[in-house]
Amino acid sequence: MKASKIAVIVVGVILALLGTVFALQGDGVIGGSPLMDNNSSFIYIGLVVAIVGLVVIAFGLRISSAKPAAKTPQPEQSQKS
């Protein structure tokens, strides 16, 4: 697996986790910042960030790790003498 593919997937996982934490704090399930607790704005922000993270993960999984295709050989042209 290419390093760039792994990096994209890791960034996506981090975004998805952060978005989930934001949404859960906004809903009051996870305690933490008094600013974020029971604040519906952070529920929506967290959901959007989590969805973006999932999209980034999907993009990272779709990045091709295959080598570029070799050129197809051209048919040889006959030379007339």
Backbone as JSON, one array per atom type, in Angstrom:
{
  "sequence": "MKASKIAVIVVGVILALLGTVFALQGDGVIGGSPLMDNNSSFIYIGLVVAIVGLVVIAFGLRISSAKPAAKTPQPEQSQKS",
  "N": [[0.84, -1.17, 0.0], [0.53, 2.23, -0.79], [2.2, 5.03, 0.7], [0.89, 7.47, 0.56], [-1.76, 6.71, 0.23], [-2.29, 5.45, 2.65], [-1.95, 7.64, 4.36], [-4.09, 9.31, 3.59], [-6.26, 7.74, 4.34], [-5.84, 7.6, 7.12], [-6.16, 10.31, 7.84], [-8.86, 10.57, 7.2], [-10.0, 8.8, 9.07], [-9.33, 10.1, 11.46], [-10.79, 12.51, 11.14], [-13.4, 11.44, 11.09], [-13.59, 10.36, 13.68], [-13.21, 12.67, 15.29], [-15.44, 14.18, 14.47], [-17.49, 12.54, 15.4], [-17.07, 12.68, 18.18], [-17.53, 15.43, 18.57], [-20.26, 15.57, 17.86], [-21.4, 13.89, 19.81], [-20.71, 15.25, 22.16], [-22.1, 17.61, 21.72], [-24.65, 16.64, 21.95], [-24.7, 16.01, 24.58], [-23.98, 13.55, 25.52], [-21.31, 12.87, 25.94], [-19.26, 14.3, 28.31], [-17.48, 17.4, 28.78], [-16.32, 20.21, 27.38], [-17.91, 23.12, 28.62], [-18.99, 24.84, 26.8], [-19.62, 23.28, 24.57], [-21.29, 21.22, 25.47], [-24.55, 19.94, 25.3], [-25.28, 21.55, 23.13], [-26.83, 22.2, 20.26], [-25.74, 23.08, 17.87], [-23.19, 22.0, 17.7], [-23.78, 19.37, 17.36], [-24.64, 19.22, 14.7], [-22.38, 20.26, 13.39], [-20.51, 18.31, 14.1], [-21.64, 16.04, 12.87], [-21.39, 16.72, 10.17], [-18.59, 16.89, 9.92], [-17.91, 14.25, 10.55], [-19.11, 12.88, 8.42], [-17.67, 13.95, 6.28], [-15.2, 12.87, 6.94], [-15.75, 10.14, 6.52], [-16.14, 10.17, 3.77], [-13.59, 10.9, 2.93], [-12.18, 8.65, 3.79], [-13.33, 6.71, 2.1], [-12.48, 7.72, -0.36], [-9.72, 7.42, -0.01], [-9.53, 4.63, 0.07], [-10.16, 4.05, -2.52], [-8.08, 4.98, -4.01], [-5.83, 4.11, -6.43], [-3.46, 1.58, -6.18], [-2.1, 0.28, -8.02], [0.43, -0.32, -10.49], [1.24, 1.87, -13.22], [-0.16, 1.08, -16.38], [1.63, -0.78, -18.79], [2.91, 0.27, -21.96], [1.14, -0.76, -24.8], [2.36, -3.04, -27.15], [3.08, -2.03, -30.45], [1.87, -3.2, -33.58], [4.2, -4.74, -35.76], [5.49, -3.2, -38.66], [5.65, -4.35, -41.93], [8.53, -4.31, -43.94], [9.19, -3.45, -47.2], [11.48, -4.43, -49.64]],
  "CA": [[0.0, 0.0, 0.0], [1.32, 3.44, -0.87], [2.17, 5.88, 1.89], [-0.13, 8.51, 0.4], [-3.05, 6.08, 0.44], [-2.42, 5.26, 4.09], [-2.11, 8.96, 4.96], [-5.45, 9.78, 3.33], [-7.17, 6.94, 5.18], [-5.63, 8.02, 8.51], [-6.81, 11.62, 7.98], [-10.29, 10.31, 7.21], [-10.37, 8.19, 10.36], [-9.25, 11.16, 12.48], [-11.94, 13.38, 10.95], [-14.61, 10.73, 11.49], [-13.6, 10.28, 15.14], [-13.45, 14.01, 15.83], [-16.83, 14.53, 14.22], [-18.33, 11.75, 16.31], [-16.92, 13.27, 19.51], [-18.24, 16.72, 18.55], [-21.7, 15.32, 17.86], [-21.79, 13.33, 21.11], [-20.62, 16.34, 23.14], [-23.2, 18.52, 21.47], [-25.87, 15.99, 22.43], [-24.59, 15.86, 26.02], [-23.63, 12.17, 25.87], [-19.94, 12.93, 26.46], [-18.98, 15.57, 28.98], [-16.26, 18.05, 28.33], [-16.37, 21.66, 27.38], [-19.24, 23.67, 28.9], [-19.47, 25.5, 25.58], [-20.12, 22.3, 23.62], [-22.29, 20.34, 26.06], [-25.96, 20.23, 25.03], [-25.37, 22.63, 22.14], [-27.22, 21.51, 19.02], [-24.86, 23.48, 16.76], [-22.07, 21.08, 17.63], [-24.28, 18.1, 16.82], [-24.62, 19.34, 13.23], [-20.99, 20.4, 12.96], [-19.9, 16.99, 14.25], [-22.15, 15.14, 11.82], [-20.78, 17.1, 8.88], [-17.17, 16.51, 9.97], [-17.85, 12.78, 10.49], [-19.43, 12.47, 7.04], [-16.5, 14.3, 5.46], [-14.2, 11.86, 7.26], [-16.1, 8.89, 5.83], [-15.89, 10.38, 2.33], [-12.13, 10.87, 2.75], [-11.79, 7.24, 3.9], [-13.75, 6.04, 0.86], [-11.57, 8.18, -1.4], [-8.42, 6.78, 0.23], [-9.6, 3.23, -0.3], [-10.29, 3.94, -3.97], [-6.84, 5.37, -4.67], [-5.24, 2.92, -7.04], [-2.07, 1.31, -5.83], [-1.54, -0.5, -9.14], [1.41, 0.37, -11.31], [0.67, 2.28, -14.49], [-0.15, 0.04, -17.41], [2.72, -0.67, -19.77], [2.44, 0.57, -23.3], [0.87, -1.95, -25.59], [3.26, -3.06, -28.31], [2.48, -1.73, -31.74], [2.19, -4.24, -34.58], [5.35, -4.41, -36.6], [5.15, -2.94, -40.06], [6.55, -5.07, -42.82], [9.32, -3.44, -44.82], [9.38, -4.02, -48.54], [12.79, -4.07, -50.19]],
  "C": [[0.9, 1.24, 0.0], [1.17, 4.27, 0.39], [1.1, 6.96, 1.78], [-1.53, 7.96, 0.63], [-3.3, 5.9, 1.93], [-2.67, 6.6, 4.78], [-3.53, 9.49, 4.78], [-6.45, 9.03, 4.21], [-7.05, 7.36, 6.64], [-6.3, 9.38, 8.76], [-8.33, 11.44, 8.03], [-10.77, 9.72, 8.52], [-10.35, 9.25, 11.47], [-10.44, 12.1, 12.37], [-13.24, 12.72, 11.41], [-14.71, 10.64, 13.01], [-13.86, 11.64, 15.79], [-14.89, 14.45, 15.63], [-17.78, 13.8, 15.14], [-18.27, 12.32, 17.72], [-17.66, 14.6, 19.6], [-19.75, 16.5, 18.66], [-22.17, 14.79, 19.22], [-21.69, 14.37, 22.22], [-21.77, 17.32, 22.96], [-24.53, 17.96, 21.97], [-25.84, 15.79, 23.94], [-24.26, 14.44, 26.46], [-22.24, 12.11, 26.5], [-19.76, 14.3, 27.11], [-17.7, 16.17, 28.45], [-16.38, 19.54, 28.47], [-17.78, 22.16, 27.69], [-19.84, 24.37, 27.67], [-20.14, 24.5, 24.64], [-21.25, 21.43, 24.16], [-23.71, 20.84, 25.79], [-26.15, 21.43, 24.1], [-25.63, 21.99, 20.78], [-26.36, 21.92, 17.82], [-23.72, 22.49, 16.58], [-22.51, 19.68, 17.18], [-24.17, 18.13, 15.3], [-23.2, 19.47, 12.7], [-20.29, 19.04, 13.02], [-20.35, 16.01, 13.2], [-21.51, 15.43, 10.48], [-19.32, 16.67, 8.84], [-17.03, 14.99, 9.87], [-18.14, 12.28, 9.08], [-18.28, 12.79, 6.11], [-15.39, 13.28, 5.7], [-14.48, 10.55, 6.55], [-15.86, 9.0, 4.32], [-14.39, 10.31, 2.05], [-11.62, 9.43, 2.85], [-12.13, 6.5, 2.61], [-12.83, 6.44, -0.29], [-10.2, 7.51, -1.25], [-8.42, 5.32, -0.15], [-9.67, 3.04, -1.81], [-9.02, 4.35, -4.71], [-6.15, 4.11, -5.17], [-3.79, 2.77, -6.61], [-1.39, 0.48, -6.92], [-0.53, 0.35, -9.9], [0.76, 0.8, -12.62], [0.82, 1.18, -15.54], [1.0, 0.29, -18.39], [2.12, -0.37, -21.13], [2.21, -0.73, -24.06], [1.78, -1.93, -26.81], [2.48, -2.81, -29.6], [2.82, -2.85, -32.72], [3.34, -3.79, -35.48], [4.9, -4.21, -38.04], [6.17, -3.69, -40.93], [7.26, -4.07, -43.74], [9.52, -4.15, -46.15], [10.72, -3.53, -49.09], [12.71, -3.78, -51.65]]
}
